[in-house]
Amino acid sequence: MRFTHETPAQRVVFAAGRSPDAVAAEVEALGGAKVMLIASDREKELADPIAEKIPVVLRHEEVVMHVPVEVAERARRAAADAGADILVSVGGGSTTGLAKAVALTTGLPIVAVPTTYAGSEATDVWGLTEGETKTTGVDKKVLPASVVYDAGLLTTLPGDLTVASGLNAMAHCVDSMWGPRADPIDRALAQEGIRALATGLPAVADASTGIEGIEGIEGIEGIEGIEQTLYGAYLAAVAFASAGSGLHHKICHVLGGMFHLPHAQTHAVVLPHVLAFNAPHAPEAAARIAQALGSDSGPRGASAGLAALREVLHAPRALRDYGMPEDGIAKALAPIIKAVPANNPAPVTEDNLTALLKAAWAGEPLS
Ligand code: NAD
């Protein structure tokens, strides 16, 4: 065995129902005295109780998906004007992403409080969009110093977004099996991540399908499901940050950018097709995924396991449902082929990639 694995330093606090006190303790431990609190208007109510316990000098609500540079610039100026010495983000991947954009140029530490399963809080990857072009990069400065996971904050996440976001985390795990830098530690983390997500998500989806708001999840069962899913989402992101983007993420990045598709739903739709595409060429990964999903170890066990889970979750099925035009399949081929990592288990050709994209577009199984 020959590999080098780096584990970046980060504190992770699980504190269901106790995020205000837990965030206050993290801010104090980091020496923060002037907090810039970032949360969109939709996430404001989740952030209010936290704001009461920490020394906030500025609340910033302008959050936009994929972090346009002008939005990042305004946030950076606001941080400087207020003399902030620490960032607290309360929200989904877009909110965490804005905190990262501020940290990138200021070096301020972040305490991240995630309210979706996107996992950005556990990676050192930043993203910024200029016009139509999204640029991503890696910098240790943007990895939050502390993460506070409070399952209570995810009870307001609508059922369809819960499922899509959870499957986005599942995609981090699956791509970590064969990403360009995937190592045995990434695969172990990803396998446990898949197990936790497959355990947690059905409980969460059961409780929240069709219901928006805290009434959807009553009692400890729902909260435990959210905690399992958050735990899985954290492992997924840690594995993914180390392994790097594989075929799945390259496809979603190109399609999302070209056709302005919603992030989590795009991942949820594309995942089974990439798994069916690569699994026959990656027997060890396929066996790990099948085992984590409680499926049989035969050649189609991983795909069958994911299909069964998706059925229970009523997962998003087709890219055409999210506005991708059919002629987009041909347009996306060249940029995807250019980006596919050289170590992808299955050889990628125009023909087999067209078949994959057609299946994902139409919501039909990959034949
Ligand atoms: P998001 O942050 O855009 O949130 C989606 C919507 O849900 C928003 O309107 C938000 O306000 C709302 N919301 C969030 N939490 C809620 C809650 N608990 N209750 C009710 N509403 C809630 O979506 P996302 O999928 O979390 O993040 C997507 C973004 O994150 C993309 O830009 C993606 O590129 C980025 N991302 C980055 C990384 C990384 O490592 N850098 C990893 C994953 C995702």
Residues whose N, C-alpha, C, O or C-beta is under 5 A from the ligand:
A	BS01	NAD	S40 R42 E43 M65 H66 G91 G92 G93 S94 T95 T115 T116 A118 G119 S120 T123 V125 W126 L153 L154 T156 L157 P158 H263 A264
